[in-house]
Each structure stands twice: as structure tokens, then as C-alpha cells.
Amino acid sequence: MRAGGWQRTVGTDLSGRTLGVVGLGHLGARVAKYGLAFDMRVVAWSPHLSVERAAEHGVSYLPREELFAQADVISIHMVLGQRTRGLITDVDLRRMKPTSYLINTSRGPLIEEAALVRALREGWIAGAALDVYDTEPLPADHELRRLGNCVLTPHIGYVTRDTYANFYTGVLDDIQAFLAGSPVRQLA
């Protein structure tokens, strides 16, 4: 638009599409609600998720292989740790439909970066939206910056006025509690 362009493609409806949520914790459950609000079929998977726990959130549990094969949009919401580093592999990305999209606002190293770049470059998937990367800030010459089917933001998902106000208020409260000999709050 800024360069003078106008509509050149056709959009995609969300209603009736399948949203796959990888990690149905606090944030994943919220994203699942958004999918349901858009009349999407919402499915979820994570290593310890059960059918019953998924149902508590109004979504269906699918095994990993099926989630990656069926979802039109996959949104990742996992904690990064030794067991989750490289969790999303080229095998998972190859299972995705060529019309599907991958969203990662959690942690970059959850996805094998080289496999994601290859998937985007070679059209295994339609596109990705990323707010997190293996190396941050993302190097200026990184291939992700040159791919037209990738929306990139600078790890800004948590950088809001309200979040910062809560962080700083919490820090001050914790310092005061520590100095008073009281217990400090535990981070989730």
C-alpha cells in the first residue's frame, strides 16, 4: 500500500478452517478461544496433553502427526527447554499442507530453523508469521528477511505498556517484600 500497490491476491476465510494449537497452556488456551470465536475447528497437541484436558478447553486432541497434516494454521505455544528444543522438525513441516501457515510467537529454537527456511523457500507450506528466532536480533542478512511468504516482527509480542507496567510493579513489590522479610511472588 505504501508503495502504491493494491489487492493482487485472494484472501482466506478462517471460518471452517482448522487451527492447530501446539501447547495448550495459558497462552495456547487463549489462542484456541480466538480460533473458536472465528468459527474454526480447533485441535491441539503437546507431549503431555490428554483428550480430556483438550475437551476442557472446547477443543479436540489430535496426535502430533494428524495435527500437522490437518491444520490450516498452526500456532506454537510451548516453553523452550532441553526436551522441546527442535521440537518442530522437517518431518512435521513436510506433513503440513502447502496451503497451511505456521505461527511462532513462543521461542525460535522450538522449530528447526533450517527446515523452516527450506519449507518456506520450497513451498512445503504457504507461509509463516514469526516473532521469535534462533538468533535475536535476527541478523540483517538472514534468509528469513528475504522470503516473501514470511511475516516477521521483532520479538515484540510481550512488549506492551500493560506488560511492562506489570513487570515493573511486580519487581518493586518483590524488592519491598524481600526487604521486609516477606515471601516474594513466584513466577509462573
C-alpha positions in Angstrom: 0.0 0.0 0.0 2.8 2.5 0.9 4.4 1.8 -2.5 1.2 2.3 -4.4 0.2 -1.3 -4.7 -3.3 -2.7 -4.3 -5.1 -6.1 -4.0 -3.4 -8.7 -6.1 -4.4 -11.9 -4.3 -7.5 -13.5 -2.8 -7.8 -13.9 1.0 -8.6 -17.0 3.0 -11.5 -17.4 5.3 -10.9 -18.6 8.9 -14.4 -19.9 9.4 -14.5 -23.7 8.8 -10.7 -23.9 8.7 -8.7 -25.9 11.2 -6.5 -24.2 13.8 -3.8 -26.5 15.3 -2.5 -25.4 18.7 0.8 -26.9 19.8 0.9 -26.4 23.6 -2.5 -25.8 25.3 -1.2 -24.0 28.3 -2.2 -20.5 29.4 -1.4 -18.7 26.1 -2.3 -21.7 23.9 -5.7 -22.0 25.5 -6.4 -18.3 24.8 -5.4 -18.7 21.2 -7.8 -21.7 21.0 -10.6 -19.4 22.2 -9.8 -17.0 19.4 -10.0 -19.8 16.9 -13.4 -20.9 18.3 -14.6 -17.3 18.1 -13.8 -17.3 14.4 -15.8 -20.5 14.0 -12.6 -22.5 13.4 -12.3 -26.2 14.2 -9.6 -26.2 16.9 -7.3 -29.1 17.6 -4.4 -29.3 20.0 -1.4 -31.4 20.7 1.5 -31.3 23.1 3.6 -34.1 24.7 1.5 -34.4 27.8 -1.9 -33.2 26.6 -4.8 -35.6 27.0 -8.2 -35.9 25.3 -9.9 -34.8 28.5 -7.7 -31.7 29.0 -8.2 -30.6 25.5 -12.0 -31.1 25.9 -11.9 -28.8 29.0 -11.0 -26.0 26.6 -13.6 -26.9 24.0 -11.0 -28.3 21.5 -10.2 -31.7 20.2 -6.9 -33.6 20.9 -5.1 -34.9 17.9 -1.9 -36.9 17.7 1.1 -34.8 16.5 1.2 -36.3 13.0 -2.5 -35.7 12.5 -2.4 -32.2 13.8 0.3 -31.2 11.4 -1.4 -32.9 8.5 -4.9 -31.5 9.1 -4.3 -27.9 10.4 -4.7 -24.9 8.1 -3.0 -22.7 10.7 -0.6 -24.0 13.4 0.2 -21.7 16.3 3.0 -22.8 18.7 2.8 -22.1 22.4 5.5 -24.2 24.2 8.2 -23.5 26.8 11.7 -23.8 25.5 13.7 -26.5 27.3 16.1 -29.4 26.5 13.1 -31.6 25.5 11.4 -29.0 23.3 14.4 -27.5 21.5 14.0 -28.5 17.8 10.5 -30.0 18.6 9.1 -29.0 15.2 11.2 -30.8 12.6 11.3 -31.0 8.9 9.1 -34.2 9.2 6.4 -32.1 10.8 6.7 -29.3 8.3 6.5 -31.8 5.4 3.3 -33.1 6.9 1.7 -29.7 6.6 -0.5 -28.8 3.6 1.1 -26.5 1.0 -1.8 -24.1 1.8 -1.2 -24.0 5.6 0.5 -21.4 7.7 2.8 -21.7 10.8 2.8 -19.1 13.6 5.5 -18.9 16.2 5.3 -16.3 19.0 6.8 -18.6 21.6 10.5 -19.3 21.2 12.5 -19.6 17.9 14.5 -22.7 18.7 11.3 -24.8 19.1 11.4 -25.1 15.3 14.4 -26.4 13.4 15.2 -23.2 11.7 17.0 -24.6 8.6 13.9 -26.9 8.0 11.6 -23.9 8.3 13.6 -21.8 5.9 13.6 -24.7 3.4 9.8 -25.3 3.9 9.2 -21.6 3.1 11.6 -21.4 0.2 10.5 -24.6 -1.4 6.7 -24.1 -0.8 6.1 -27.0 1.5 3.8 -24.5 3.4 2.1 -21.3 2.3 3.8 -19.1 4.8 4.8 -18.3 8.4 4.4 -15.5 10.9 7.3 -15.3 13.3 8.0 -13.1 16.3 10.9 -15.2 17.7 14.1 -16.5 16.2 17.1 -18.7 17.0 19.3 -15.6 17.0 17.9 -12.4 18.3 18.0 -9.8 17.0 17.6 -11.5 13.6 20.7 -10.8 11.6 20.2 -8.3 8.7 21.4 -10.8 6.1 19.2 -13.7 7.4 17.3 -15.6 4.7 14.0 -15.3 6.6 14.2 -11.5 5.9 14.2 -12.2 2.1 11.3 -14.6 1.9 8.1 -13.1 0.6 5.9 -15.7 2.4 7.1 -14.8 5.9 5.7 -12.1 8.1 8.4 -11.0 10.7 8.1 -9.0 13.8 11.0 -8.1 16.2 10.1 -10.3 19.3 7.6 -7.6 20.3 4.7 -9.8 21.3 5.2 -9.2 25.0 6.4 -5.6 24.7 3.3 -3.6 25.7 2.6 -0.8 28.1 0.5 -3.0 30.3 3.0 -5.9 30.4 5.9 -3.5 31.3 3.8 -1.8 34.0 3.0 -5.3 35.5 6.7 -6.3 35.3 8.0 -3.1 37.0 5.2 -3.0 39.6 5.9 -6.7 40.4 9.7 -6.0 40.7 9.1 -3.2 43.1 6.7 -5.3 45.2 9.2 -8.1 45.3 12.0 -5.8 46.4 9.8 -4.3 49.1 8.7 -7.8 50.3 12.3 -9.1 50.3 13.5 -6.1 52.4 10.6 -6.6 54.8 11.5 -10.3 55.1 8.3 -11.4 53.5 8.0 -14.0 50.8 8.2 -12.8 47.2 5.8 -13.9 44.5 6.7 -16.9 42.4 6.8 -16.5 38.7 4.7 -19.0 36.7 
